[in-house]
Amino acid sequence: MDWIKTKYDRAILLAATALLLASAVFVFLKARSVNNTFASYFAPVSKSSAIKPLNIDPINQARETLTNPAKWKKQDKPVFVAVQYVLRKTGVLEPFGNESGDYVPGIPNKWFIDNGLDLLAPDIAEQDPDADRFNNREEYAGGVNSTNPNDANSHPPFSNKLRLAKYIQIPFRLIFKARDGEIMQINTVDLRQPSQFLKVGDRIGGTLFEITKLEKKEGVDSLGTKTDVSEATIRNVDTKAEIILVLGVIANSPDTYALFKYLYDDSEFKVKRDGEFHLKPDDKTTYKLIDITNNEAVITIPATGAKITVPKL
């Protein structure tokens, strides 16, 4: 340390000389690595006359685009239009026009959509687009026999508009009043007409009955006296139903009627059992009432044999 203090200038010179030598060594080493770094640039160039193939796929694609310009594709849903949703009464939110749904219970949305009807109309089921007096609910008719709600010539049977308003029974009483051999005295209790004296094969006037049989019988009353209890069989010429009249006993043969309500034109008409009728505006189809109860009536189309049950109004 004393030498450095006394030879300060020499110490600095020695340090500078050492630093210079280190720098020279570093530069020398870097200079030697230059050839390795640029070796690939100084490598001999291989000469070839072959031309590499050009990728013309982009050109072909451009030619195809020019030959077949883009076409607008039909969309299932409107483009650039917000999708509509419907909030069902159940609280479920679903896309409007969902074909699998049924905004009107019992009638699928698809039926309304296929027929171009407004699904969102609150009274869509009761509307009558073709004015044939059958609403959309009646035109659908459960799906199997649905008709075209936009064509007045396509509609359900007119009998679908028929309802039973009332079941009517009108008493019709007869009495086998007396007998003289083969001659029978017959009175109609509910008709104002004189006694009739008839024999087997005769028609009872004012009625649909004819006498088909007379069976002579005797009985004994409470006092032991013999009495005439002969029986006369009468038959309805239309229904072929038979009634047995016992001498001296009133027999009741009620006539039954159906009072119908025809919803097509809001009219009412009465038909007797086994009676025939037509339904306007169809004057070609004949209907026949064959049975009736308090709850329903049964009619047929004689030409086809089809049976139709008419519900109570």
C-alpha positions as CSV (number, residue, x, y, z in Angstrom):
1,M,0.0,0.0,0.0
2,D,2.9,2.4,0.7
3,W,4.3,1.7,-2.8
4,I,0.9,2.7,-4.4
5,K,0.8,5.8,-2.3
6,T,4.4,6.7,-3.3
7,K,4.0,5.5,-7.0
8,Y,0.4,6.6,-7.5
9,D,0.9,7.6,-11.1
10,R,2.5,4.2,-12.0
11,A,-0.3,2.3,-10.3
12,I,-2.9,4.0,-12.5
13,L,-0.9,3.4,-15.6
14,L,-0.7,-0.4,-14.8
15,A,-4.4,-0.6,-14.2
16,A,-5.2,1.2,-17.5
17,T,-2.8,-1.2,-19.3
18,A,-4.5,-4.2,-17.8
19,L,-8.0,-2.9,-18.8
20,L,-6.7,-2.3,-22.3
21,L,-5.4,-5.8,-22.7
22,A,-8.7,-7.3,-21.5
23,S,-10.6,-5.2,-24.1
24,A,-8.2,-6.3,-26.8
25,V,-8.8,-10.0,-25.9
26,F,-12.6,-9.5,-25.9
27,V,-12.5,-7.8,-29.4
28,F,-10.3,-10.5,-30.7
29,L,-12.7,-13.3,-29.5
30,K,-15.7,-11.5,-31.0
31,A,-13.9,-11.0,-34.3
32,R,-13.3,-14.8,-34.5
33,S,-17.1,-15.5,-34.1
34,V,-18.1,-13.3,-37.0
35,N,-17.4,-15.9,-39.6
36,N,-19.6,-18.4,-37.7
37,T,-22.5,-15.9,-37.5
38,F,-22.5,-15.1,-41.2
39,A,-21.4,-18.5,-42.5
40,S,-24.8,-19.2,-44.1
41,Y,-24.6,-15.9,-46.0
42,F,-21.2,-16.8,-47.5
43,A,-22.3,-20.4,-48.4
44,P,-22.2,-21.1,-52.2
45,V,-25.6,-20.6,-53.9
46,S,-27.0,-23.7,-55.6
47,K,-28.1,-23.0,-59.1
48,S,-31.3,-24.6,-60.6
49,S,-33.4,-23.9,-63.7
50,A,-36.6,-25.6,-62.3
51,I,-39.5,-23.3,-61.5
52,K,-41.6,-24.1,-58.4
53,P,-45.3,-24.7,-59.1
54,L,-47.5,-21.7,-58.3
55,N,-50.5,-22.2,-55.9
56,I,-53.5,-21.0,-57.9
57,D,-56.1,-22.2,-55.4
58,P,-57.0,-18.6,-54.4
59,I,-57.4,-17.7,-58.1
60,N,-59.8,-20.7,-58.6
61,Q,-61.8,-19.7,-55.6
62,A,-62.1,-16.1,-56.9
63,R,-63.2,-17.4,-60.3
64,E,-65.9,-19.7,-58.6
65,T,-67.2,-16.7,-56.7
66,L,-67.6,-14.6,-59.8
67,T,-69.3,-17.5,-61.7
68,N,-71.7,-18.3,-58.9
69,P,-72.6,-15.2,-57.0
70,A,-73.9,-15.5,-53.5
71,K,-77.7,-16.1,-53.2
72,W,-80.0,-15.2,-50.4
73,K,-81.0,-18.2,-48.5
74,K,-84.6,-18.5,-47.1
75,Q,-84.6,-18.1,-43.4
76,D,-87.0,-19.9,-41.0
77,K,-87.2,-16.8,-38.9
78,P,-87.2,-13.1,-39.8
79,V,-83.8,-11.6,-40.3
80,F,-82.9,-8.4,-38.4
81,V,-86.2,-8.7,-36.5
82,A,-86.4,-9.4,-32.8
83,V,-87.8,-12.8,-31.8
84,Q,-91.3,-12.5,-30.3
85,Y,-92.1,-14.3,-27.1
86,V,-95.4,-15.2,-25.5
87,L,-96.0,-15.3,-21.8
88,R,-98.3,-18.3,-21.1
89,K,-100.9,-18.2,-18.3
90,T,-98.7,-20.8,-16.5
91,G,-95.9,-18.2,-16.4
92,V,-93.8,-19.9,-19.0
93,L,-92.1,-17.6,-21.6
94,E,-91.7,-19.3,-25.0
95,P,-90.9,-18.1,-28.6
96,F,-94.1,-17.0,-30.4
97,G,-95.3,-19.5,-33.0
98,N,-94.0,-22.6,-31.3
99,E,-95.7,-25.3,-33.4
100,S,-95.6,-27.9,-30.6
101,G,-97.5,-25.6,-28.2
102,D,-101.2,-25.0,-27.9
103,Y,-102.1,-21.4,-27.0
104,V,-105.8,-22.6,-27.4
105,P,-106.2,-25.7,-25.3
106,G,-107.1,-28.7,-27.4
107,I,-105.9,-27.1,-30.7
108,P,-102.2,-27.3,-31.6
109,N,-100.5,-24.1,-32.8
110,K,-99.4,-25.9,-36.0
111,W,-103.1,-26.0,-37.2
112,F,-103.5,-22.3,-36.8
113,I,-100.1,-21.6,-38.4
114,D,-100.8,-23.9,-41.4
115,N,-104.1,-22.1,-42.0
116,G,-102.6,-18.6,-41.7
117,L,-104.7,-17.7,-38.6
118,D,-103.7,-15.1,-36.0
119,L,-102.5,-17.1,-33.0
120,L,-102.5,-14.1,-30.7
121,A,-106.1,-13.1,-31.3
122,P,-107.9,-13.7,-27.9
123,D,-111.0,-15.1,-29.6
124,I,-109.2,-17.1,-32.3
125,A,-111.1,-20.3,-31.5
126,E,-114.5,-18.7,-31.9
127,Q,-113.6,-16.8,-35.1
128,D,-115.2,-17.9,-38.4
129,P,-112.8,-16.7,-41.2
130,D,-114.8,-18.2,-44.1
131,A,-118.3,-17.2,-42.7
132,D,-119.7,-20.8,-43.0
133,R,-121.2,-20.6,-39.5
134,F,-118.6,-23.0,-38.1
135,N,-115.9,-21.5,-35.9
136,N,-112.3,-22.5,-35.8
137,R,-112.8,-24.9,-32.9
138,E,-115.6,-26.7,-34.8
139,E,-113.5,-26.7,-38.0
140,Y,-110.6,-28.4,-36.2
141,A,-113.0,-31.1,-34.8
142,G,-110.3,-33.0,-32.9
143,G,-107.7,-33.0,-35.7
144,V,-108.7,-36.2,-37.5
145,N,-111.6,-34.8,-39.4
146,S,-110.5,-31.1,-39.4
147,T,-111.8,-29.0,-42.3
148,N,-110.4,-25.9,-44.0
149,P,-111.4,-22.8,-41.9
150,N,-110.7,-20.6,-45.0
151,D,-113.0,-22.4,-47.4
152,A,-116.8,-22.1,-46.9
153,N,-117.3,-25.3,-48.9
154,S,-115.2,-27.2,-46.4
155,H,-117.0,-27.6,-43.1
156,P,-118.1,-30.2,-40.6
157,P,-121.4,-32.1,-41.0
158,F,-124.5,-29.9,-40.4
159,S,-125.6,-32.5,-37.8
160,N,-122.7,-31.2,-35.6
161,K,-124.9,-28.1,-35.0
162,L,-127.8,-30.1,-33.6
163,R,-128.6,-30.3,-29.9
164,L,-131.4,-31.9,-27.9
165,A,-133.3,-29.1,-26.2
166,K,-136.1,-31.2,-24.6
167,Y,-137.4,-34.8,-24.4
168,I,-141.2,-34.7,-24.8
169,Q,-143.7,-37.4,-24.0
170,I,-147.4,-37.0,-25.0
171,P,-149.7,-39.5,-23.4
172,F,-151.8,-41.5,-25.8
173,R,-154.3,-43.8,-24.1
174,L,-156.5,-46.5,-25.5
175,I,-159.1,-48.7,-23.9
176,F,-160.5,-52.0,-25.1
177,K,-164.0,-51.2,-23.9
178,A,-166.1,-54.2,-24.9
179,R,-166.3,-57.2,-27.1
180,D,-169.1,-58.9,-29.1
181,G,-167.7,-62.0,-30.6
182,E,-165.0,-60.9,-33.0
183,I,-166.0,-57.3,-32.9
184,M,-164.1,-55.1,-30.4
185,Q,-165.1,-51.6,-29.1
186,I,-162.0,-49.4,-29.0
187,N,-162.0,-45.9,-27.5
188,T,-159.2,-43.3,-27.7
189,V,-159.2,-41.6,-24.3
190,D,-157.1,-38.6,-25.3
191,L,-158.7,-38.0,-28.7
192,R,-162.2,-36.5,-29.1
193,Q,-163.7,-39.1,-31.4
194,P,-166.5,-41.7,-31.1
195,S,-166.1,-45.3,-30.2
196,Q,-164.8,-47.5,-32.9
197,F,-166.0,-51.1,-33.6
198,L,-163.3,-53.0,-35.2
199,K,-162.0,-56.5,-35.9
200,V,-158.6,-58.1,-36.4
201,G,-156.8,-56.4,-39.4
202,D,-158.5,-53.0,-38.9
203,R,-156.7,-49.7,-38.3
204,I,-157.7,-47.7,-35.3
205,G,-158.8,-44.4,-36.7
206,G,-156.7,-41.3,-35.7
207,T,-153.7,-43.5,-34.7
208,L,-150.8,-45.5,-36.2
209,F,-152.1,-48.8,-34.7
210,E,-153.8,-51.7,-36.3
211,I,-155.3,-54.7,-34.6
212,T,-153.3,-57.8,-35.2
213,K,-154.7,-60.4,-32.8
214,L,-157.6,-61.1,-30.5
215,E,-157.2,-63.7,-27.7
216,K,-160.4,-64.6,-25.9
217,K,-159.9,-65.2,-22.2
218,E,-162.0,-65.6,-19.1
219,G,-161.1,-64.7,-15.5
220,V,-162.7,-64.8,-12.0
221,D,-163.3,-61.7,-10.0
222,S,-163.1,-61.3,-6.2
223,L,-166.7,-62.6,-5.8
224,G,-165.9,-65.7,-7.9
225,T,-167.9,-64.5,-10.9
226,K,-166.5,-65.3,-14.3
227,T,-165.4,-62.2,-16.3
228,D,-164.2,-61.5,-19.8
229,V,-160.5,-60.6,-19.8
230,S,-159.8,-61.0,-23.5
231,E,-156.7,-59.4,-24.9
232,A,-156.3,-57.5,-28.2
233,T,-152.8,-57.0,-29.6
234,I,-152.2,-53.8,-31.6
235,R,-149.1,-52.9,-33.6
236,N,-147.6,-49.5,-34.6
237,V,-147.5,-49.6,-38.4
238,D,-144.3,-47.5,-38.4
239,T,-142.2,-48.8,-35.5
240,K,-143.8,-52.3,-35.4
241,A,-144.0,-52.0,-31.6
242,E,-146.8,-54.0,-30.1
243,I,-149.1,-53.2,-27.2
244,I,-151.6,-55.6,-25.5
245,L,-155.0,-54.1,-24.6
246,V,-156.7,-56.0,-21.8
247,L,-160.5,-55.7,-21.9
248,G,-161.6,-52.9,-19.6
249,V,-158.1,-51.6,-18.8
250,I,-156.6,-48.4,-20.1
251,A,-153.3,-48.8,-21.9
252,N,-150.9,-46.0,-22.2
253,S,-148.8,-45.6,-25.4
254,P,-147.0,-42.3,-25.1
255,D,-145.8,-40.6,-28.2
256,T,-142.2,-39.3,-27.8
257,Y,-140.8,-36.3,-29.4
258,A,-137.4,-34.6,-29.5
259,L,-137.3,-30.8,-29.4
260,F,-134.1,-29.9,-31.3
261,K,-132.1,-26.7,-31.2
262,Y,-130.3,-26.1,-34.5
263,L,-127.3,-23.9,-33.7
264,Y,-126.6,-23.2,-37.4
265,D,-129.5,-20.8,-37.6
266,D,-130.6,-20.8,-33.9
267,S,-134.0,-22.4,-34.8
268,E,-136.0,-25.0,-32.9
269,F,-138.1,-27.8,-34.3
270,K,-139.9,-30.9,-33.0
271,V,-139.5,-34.4,-34.4
272,K,-141.5,-37.5,-33.4
273,R,-139.7,-40.7,-32.7
274,D,-139.1,-42.6,-36.0
275,G,-139.8,-39.3,-37.9
276,E,-137.6,-38.0,-40.7
277,F,-136.3,-34.5,-41.2
278,H,-133.7,-32.4,-43.0
279,L,-131.2,-29.8,-41.9
280,K,-130.9,-26.5,-43.8
281,P,-129.2,-25.6,-46.1
282,D,-128.7,-29.3,-47.0
283,D,-132.0,-30.5,-48.4
284,K,-130.5,-33.7,-49.8
285,T,-129.5,-35.6,-46.6
286,T,-132.4,-37.2,-44.8
287,Y,-132.1,-37.9,-41.0
288,K,-134.3,-40.2,-38.9
289,L,-134.9,-40.0,-35.1
290,I,-134.6,-43.6,-33.8
291,D,-134.1,-43.2,-30.1
292,I,-134.4,-40.5,-27.4
293,T,-133.8,-40.1,-23.7
294,N,-133.6,-37.2,-21.3
295,N,-129.8,-36.9,-22.0
296,E,-129.4,-37.5,-25.7
297,A,-131.0,-38.4,-29.0
298,V,-129.9,-40.9,-31.6
299,I,-130.4,-40.2,-35.3
300,T,-129.4,-42.0,-38.4
301,I,-128.8,-41.3,-42.1
302,P,-131.0,-44.0,-43.8
303,A,-129.0,-43.7,-47.0
304,T,-125.7,-44.6,-45.4
305,G,-126.8,-46.3,-42.1
306,A,-124.6,-43.9,-40.2
307,K,-125.6,-43.3,-36.5
308,I,-125.2,-39.9,-34.9
309,T,-125.6,-39.1,-31.2
310,V,-127.0,-35.7,-30.5
311,P,-126.0,-34.3,-27.1
312,K,-128.2,-32.4,-24.7
313,L,-128.1,-28.6,-25.1
